[in-house]
């Protein structure tokens, strides 16, 4: 894995940075290619060097996410259709590749109870920090209370699942994406050395199909092939991405 250090952005955050470094088994200070920084605005992840892009942090309160919360299109969004949202239907969804939590936040905003799994501890720390800060905001707090984060390997967790099976399992494996926005390209550049490609995506799909009670949804680049293994029943395609749907049984409305 690429070298990462933890560093405080001000003396007041030395104790918090030290505790974070210990929990993630990272160095406090020292030479590194990347830094997980602790400051007044929470955690941020940054590549070090003179030509590196700016930092990435999870923010469910402002910026792009706030705009989408206000003007996002509601139930007409393609992701909403993919997981089966319609009048009287708000499925319980497990996002097994949570990343920075944006898609999970959209589904929670539309009323879905969400379980998020993220296996990369550093990414999970950023996501947990974003969820914690969002709780202090009236509007975002209502949404993130529907989101529960688990840090761990999704295949192992799904195979050992003992609670009620989620109705829908949502997957967005890490693959090269040439058609993403500049912001997401920056994030891909930052996180790929840590996360890599999800080579176990076929195994994750099989675990998801075995556990989900109603359907599995896989987000893919629009022109990319489906994940190896079972073929989707149908797909919804947009300008840059596609949702492959693996239906098991119909989602019934609850009025």
N, C-alpha and C positions, 0 to 999 in steps of 0.2 A: 504494500500500500504506500502511496505517496506520503512523504513526511509532513506531519501537521504538528504545530505547537499551539498551546493556549496562551493567550496574553490578555492582561487587563488594559483597558483604554484609559484608566485613571487609577491613582493609588487607592481610591475607595473600593475598587473591585478586585484587589489582589486576593483577598480571602475567597471570594466566590470563584475566581479563576483557578486558584489552587485546588479547590474542592472539585471543580469540573475536570481539571486535568487528571486528578486521581481517579475519578469515577470512569473516565474514558480511557485510562491508561495512556495518556499523552504527556508530552513534556510541557512544563511551564517555561516559556522563553526558549532560547536555543535556536540553532539554524534549522530552517524548514522551508518547504516550498509553499505551504499554506498555513493560515492561522485561523483559529477559532477565537474570536475576540469577544470580551465581556465588557459591556458599557452601559450607559444610562438607558439606552434603547433596547437592552436585552442582548441576545447573542447574534453575531454575524460571522459569516465565513468568507474569507478573502484569500485570493492568490497574492503572493508577495512578489515584488519586482517592479521595475519602472514602467513596463508596458502591460501590466495585468489589468483585467477589468475590475470594476468596483465590487464592493461586498454584496453578498446575498444574505437576506434574512427573511424570516417568515412573518408576514404582516397581514393579519386578517381584518385590521381596522381601517387602514387607509390605502391609498394608491389604487392599483388595478383591481384588487379584490373588492374594495369599497365601491368602486364604480360598477363592478359586475353585480354586487349585492343590490344596488339601487336600480340599475338599468339592464340587468342580465337576461331578460327575456322569459323568465319564469319557466313554466312547464313545457314551453315550446322548444327549449334548448335540446339539441340532439342527444346530449348525455342523459337528460331526463327521459326522453323516449327510449333510449337504449336500456336503462335499468327498469323500465316499465311503469314510470310515474304517469298517472292519469287521474281523473276525478275519482276520489274514493280509494286510491291506491298509493300508498307511500311505503314501499318495501323496506325491510331492514337489510342494510347493505354492509358487507365486509369488503373494505378496500385493502387488498393484500399487498399492494405495492404503493404505499401511501406517499412516499417522497416528501414534498413540501406541503402536501395536503390540500392543494387548490381544488382538485376535482371533488374530494370528499367534502370540502366546505360548501361547494355548490349544491351537492346533494343534501347535505344537512340543512342548508338554507331553504331548500324546497320541502323540507319536512321529514327526511329519512333519518332514522336512527343509524348511526355510523360506528363501525369498529374499524380502526386503522391499524395496519401492521407495517412496520418499517424495520428492516433488518440491519441497516447500516447505523451504528450507534451515534455517529456524529450527526447524520441527517435527522435521526430521531430526536436528538437533543435540540436541534434547531426548531423542529416541529413542536416539541413539547413546550419550548419557550414561547413560540408564537401563540399556542393555545392558552397558555397561562396569562399572557398579556391581554389577549382578547377578552378574557373573562371580566376584566375591569371596564370594558366598554358596554354600554347598554344594548346596542343593536347587535354587535358581533358576539357578545356574551350569550345571547339567546340562541345563537346558532351553534357555537362551539360546545355548549352543554349537551348537544346531541352527538358529540364526537368523543370516542374513547380510544386512546392510543396504547398499543402494545408494541414493545421493541423485541424483535425476535425473528427467527427464520420462518417465513410463511409456510413453506412446505411442511416443516416439522410441526408447526402449530396447527395447521389444517388437518394433518394426518392424525394428530392426537386430540382433536376437538371433542369435548365432552358436553358442552352446553348445547342449547337449542341451535340447530343449524341455521345459518343466515339464509334468508330467502334469495338474495342475490350476492354473488361474489364478483368484484370488479378488479380487473388486472390491467396494468399499464406498464409492461416490462420495459426496461431500458434498452433501447435500440437506437442506432444512428437516425437522426431526424434532420434532413436537409431543408425542410420547409417550415421550420419554427421561427418565431419572432426573434428579434435581436436579443431581448431580455432572456428568453429561454435558452437561446444558443449560449449565452454567457453562463447560465447555470449548468448547461450540459458540459461546457468546457471545464468548469470548476469541479463538478462532481464525478465526471467519468473516471479520472484517475483513482478515485476512492471506491466507486461503486462498480465500474466496469460494465460490460454487457451482461444481461441476465441469461447466462447459458443454461440455467435450469428452468427456463420458461415452459418447455413442454411438460416437465414434471409438475410444475406449479399448476398448469392448466388441468392436468389429470387429477391432482389433489382437489382443486376447486370443483371440478365436475362431480367428484365423488361426494363432496360435502354439501354444496348448495342445494337448497330444496326446490328452487324454481328456475333459476337461470344463472349462467355465467356470462359476463360481458368483458370483452378484451378490446382495449383501445390500441389502434395501430396507425402508423403512417398510412395515408390513403392508398398508396401504390405498393405497399409492402405485402409480402405473402402472409397468409395466416400462420399462426404458430403450428409447428409440426404436431401431428396427432389427429384427434377428432376434428372434423371440419365443422365450421359454424352452420347453424340452420339458416341464418340470413345475416345481412349486414346493413348498417346505415352509414352512408358516406357523405362527407362534407368536402370543403375545399382543400383542407390539409390533413384531415384525419378520418379514420373509419372506426366504427364500432362493430366488432364481430359478436353476434349474439348466439349463445348455445342454450336453447330453451329446453327445459325439463318438464314443467307444467305451468299452466296459466296462473297469473296473479289475479286474485279475486278482489273486487271492490268491497270495502268495509264502510258502510254508511252509518 
